[in-house]
Amino acid sequence: MILYIIPFTCESHMHRSYLLAGSTLAFASLIVPSATFAQAGDEIVVTAQKRAQPINEVPATISIVEGDTVEISAGNDLRSVIERVPGAAFNGRGFSGNNSVSLRGLGGLATFGPYDSAVSFTIDEHVVPLRSFDAMMLDVQRVEVLKGPQGTLYGRSTIGGAVNVVTRDLEDEWGGGARVEVGENGYLALNGAGGGALNERLLVRGAIRYTEYDGDVENTLTDDDLNGAEIFAGRVSAKALLSEMASLKFSYQTDREDRTPTTDLLRDAPGFPIAGQSGLPRASRDTDRLSLRFENDFGGYRLVALAGLENSEIGNSFDLTDSILAPVAFGVPAQFTTDPTNDRSVLDTDEETVSAEVRLQSDGNGPLEWIIGAIYLDLAFDRTVSRRSNIPPFNVDELSSNDNATYGVFADLSYDLSDKLTVGGGIRVARDEVQYEGTTDFFGPLAGTPRFLEASEFDDDYVVGNVRALYDLGAHTLFARYARGHASGGYGEFAANALARQPINPFAATTNDSFEAGLRGTRASLAYSLALFYNDVSDGQVYQFDATTFSNIAENLDYETYGIDATATATLAEWAVLDLGLGLQRARFKNIPVANLSGASDGNRVPLAPNVTLSAALSGDVPFNLAQVERRAFYNVSVQHIGKRANDPANAFDLSSYTLIDGRLGVSLDKVDIYVFGSNIGNERAELYGQNFGTPAFPIATVNINRGRVLGAGIAARF
């Protein structure tokens, strides 16, 4: 098989984030002086509205991260992509299936929940559940990040936005490539992809990636360090051309990961980052994903049918009382925490997701474009939890099952009122049906406590939608949009009140009234965008860990977010392309009752929502002669900055701001690229998530962090 993967090429812009915007061209000119620019880049075509169209015609805020950028990003994962999107933040708890994303301060508040996040995720329009959305990027063409509620066309819970990963197309011509990278701390990355036509009716493509690295956080009680990983991903796809009008695409993807995570590190510990786990923590995830896509063009309209099946087996194992944290948080002697057989939490989850969608849509050749369709989603999981500890409330075994079914119908249309003005809107009518069952047994100091059984159901009928308008000003485009968002209600994963012999309480659905206005366009070689937004969130789903009762608290609280996104992509010279992205936002609680379990108050910051995000990248290539043959030297330097964030609704402490710097320098010799690279060059220990083991007045801050600096070299070949 011939392998192919697009290595770093400086002839294309490495990161273009175009946002529909809402201000003036003068503001963009303040970002980068436009007088120095050459001609702007080629038009970008996206599928954000489930139809191919130029990005200038999309009446919604959207950021695009190109596949070349994904390939060279540190870690080659969703975190490194999200950090390049203005107003976005990645919230990483370290353990498999417990990460989330925040867009414009929306999402990332319910990391203990089993459902889709307030931000939905898809791969080639197929639904990806919360537990596996952050699996490693594989053979990616681009990542489309839509901001604001997208519930008409995407997901079951989209008050914040939608992230659609678009994989590389299957093509007739055979081609391939491969890449190898090695670096310090045992870093090794291998990947390859490629394909072509087996015959005139059948196209195939395959892709693989393997990454491993050693831990870089000292663990005082074992010889092994934390923060290491071994990850594998592979995909095979085939597309049958059934006729000139019809096709059927099949894809199978597998992801395997085994990590030693760094959750709940005591931030004030001498020698931070440092851990004291008597048994090495483990986080594993095995995911298998099947998907089918059928398309048939009937001339004037098109039928699309999608079906997907995903199964994830997730295992997380860790010490309940880290020997560095426990004396501070629980007042127990450190020696109480050094027996791995009596100081352990083991969590196993088996999750299955079945999804289907069928839609009929116009071919886009007239003034009226429309889509009508129906969706079905069933997400079910079984979870077992076994905890043993010298701390009494931790001695339990839990068995729970959770089934979440969603049915819905939707419609969306756009109409050209003139050659300048386009208006449109969409609606989805849906129903959620949720069932929960739980069993809790007690051991050790709690032995003799009767078994606790609980069962409950939750149903919800709702309507979401949007109205929008777009006006073409020639080189610039103006738009406005209102959308109604909805995040499904239901139950958390843990039997939070079992010790008090109280059944788990369902949390209510969240709704969001979202308003945005924008302006985007080009001026000379500058592609710019600005967007103003406001979100009014009712019954926002908020989770809080209470260290005094060792329970996870779910509440519904109101809040609002507002701010501005801005981006610019410009050619400074033949050898220099500059990309900038800026997000400024405020996310604050409001209408908070005096008595609430989370400790929130009016005016408190919404957790995990940074006030400032900033990204910048400079890339280019320079030709030179070597042995009378023209070669090219290429470079890339990128910076991502995420501002400080509140850790919880009570604002007990702040997660520190962080700045990550990556770089790459190499030469292109015909079909081979050779380069050196540095990821996290400043060795920044980014605080991705935090938890308070004290009280709001006297916090005991713990955090989960990223990997440190990795310097290395790589070689990429095209065939």
Summary of the structure (lengths in Angstrom):
residues: 719
radius of gyration: 25.2
end to end distance: 11.0
largest distance: 84.8
contacts: 2732
relative contact order: 0.16
helix: 7%
strand: 57%
